[in-house]
Amino acid sequence: MKILQILCLSFILFATSTRAAEFIDGLDDVPLMPQTTQLHSNNITFGNDESRFSEAYISSEKIKFENIADFYKKTLPQLGWKFVSNKENALHFERDMEVLDIVLEKNKPLLVRVTLKSKD
């Protein structure tokens, strides 16, 4: 089922963009929004069979956090994520036993932290 959701999202993103869908390294089922770049030197990933923690940073010179928020609120539910809250430039999603936070760190240039962790 998860693979089918990823394939559907990939098709949708490809159909609406000239480039194929990319996913955030370390967060293989979280798409990288078009017009953003992942800062690979800041990735953190660790875990085991029972829990995991991954953190990545994305940046853009062209878009605002509101665009990021809109993109992920529309896209992530197609991958099984449930939107839970939007507080002070931070989005919170949940799926199964994991939580995903997308947080504005800086406006110019735009810097956003994406964190996935297991629920306690």
BELRA-V933686 format. One record per pair of residues at least 24 apart in sequence whose ideal C-beta (glycine too) atoms are under 7 Angstrom apart, sorted by the first residue. I is the first residue (numbers start at 0). J is the second residue. D is the distance in Angstrom with one decimal. If there is no record, write none. Layout:
<<I | J | D> <I | J | D>>
This chain:
<<4 | 77 | 6.3> <4 | 78 | 5.1> <4 | 79 | 6.0> <5 | 78 | 6.7> <7 | 77 | 6.5> <8 | 74 | 6.6> <8 | 77 | 5.2> <8 | 78 | 5.9> <23 | 55 | 5.0> <23 | 113 | 6.1> <24 | 55 | 6.7> <25 | 53 | 4.4> <25 | 55 | 5.5> <26 | 53 | 5.3> <26 | 55 | 6.0> <26 | 113 | 6.3> <26 | 115 | 5.4> <28 | 78 | 5.7> <29 | 99 | 6.8> <29 | 113 | 6.5> <29 | 115 | 7.0> <30 | 74 | 5.9> <31 | 57 | 6.6> <32 | 67 | 6.0> <32 | 70 | 4.7> <34 | 59 | 5.7> <34 | 61 | 5.1> <34 | 62 | 5.3> <35 | 59 | 4.5> <50 | 117 | 3.7> <51 | 117 | 5.8> <52 | 116 | 4.8> <53 | 115 | 4.7> <54 | 112 | 6.5> <54 | 114 | 4.7> <55 | 113 | 5.0> <56 | 110 | 6.2> <56 | 111 | 6.8> <56 | 112 | 5.7> <57 | 111 | 5.0> <57 | 113 | 6.4> <58 | 108 | 5.7> <58 | 109 | 6.0> <58 | 110 | 5.2> <59 | 108 | 6.9> <59 | 109 | 4.6> <60 | 108 | 5.2> <62 | 109 | 6.5> <63 | 109 | 6.8> <64 | 88 | 5.9> <64 | 103 | 4.5> <64 | 109 | 6.4> <64 | 111 | 6.8> <67 | 101 | 6.8> <67 | 111 | 5.8> <71 | 101 | 5.7>>
